[in-house]
Amino acid sequence: MNFPQNLKYTNEHEWIRVDGDIAYVGITDYAQEQLGDIVFVDIPTVGETLEAGETFGTIEVVKTISDLFLPVAGEVMEQNEALEENPELKGAMFIVCDQPGLTAATFARMLDIGKKYPGKIVCAGRKGKMGNPVLWDRCFFDELSRLSGDKGGKQIIGAHMNDVLLCETEETELRDVDIPEQLTKWERDYGKSGKSGEET
């Protein structure tokens, strides 16, 4: 089992990640596996100031309800909205629709990396250059929910470079196609194979 270095852990199998004066709290993969299917997460203490060790919420699974304990003293700012509709969610992939060369194999490799290294950001890329799509671990959901505009994801990645893993892929998969002329050129250069004429 992996223990991302950007997270700290409690005896109750919760993790905490501190970013400036804000701390993000969640439960470990081990806790999720032991609990089973999560059906509801309730954080009724939003807006309250609690001491370390106090109960700040509960997790409901099929047969039981477990308390969540605050690892540090502070004000409970908000609940991750994504958990309200998908309490079992472990990650999210941001996919853009202007990369016709992306393959199912690349998506599968990214998911495998994300499962093997929880708490990380997985980017498709080539030779050190990052691109899309991007797989985000759930510990980044709160930061993602505050984004606006189309460049916010890059800001989060820049702030967590030590947590970024690159999934090496073909240059053709990273090529953006924004207008019909670019698509025509892409099809002429790479065709259905996704490889240039020089490669085939």
C-alpha angles and dihedrals in degrees: 000000000000125000111197111223092224090066132071121208138217132210087253091063096253125134130215129198118191119209110177108304093340124086125198118209131195142144125269126251087249091057091048091051092048094047096048124204110012113215103174142010117201123192105176093163098074107140094022127114112227138181124244110278096025120128111257100171148338139247117216119206129176096280107018149019121236128198123238115220124208109239094205137021116264148097118303101234104184147324122254101259092209089066092061093067099024110027092167093053113129101176147347132225121216109212126184120208098220099079107085092174097065113120135206088239091062092050090050092050091050092051091049091052091048092052093047095047110034118191093040139111113234117203129185109234150135133235093350095314114121124218142152146339103052126195113209124198114228091251087075096051095098092055091045092052090060095055126115129181126021101285101056094099090060089054091055092046090050090053092051105038091142088061097051121105122190122223104205113225141159119290089235090063092056095050113118119222111194105157134035092253091058091050091051090051092046091052091047093049099039109012121187093320093065090226130112122247089252091059097048 
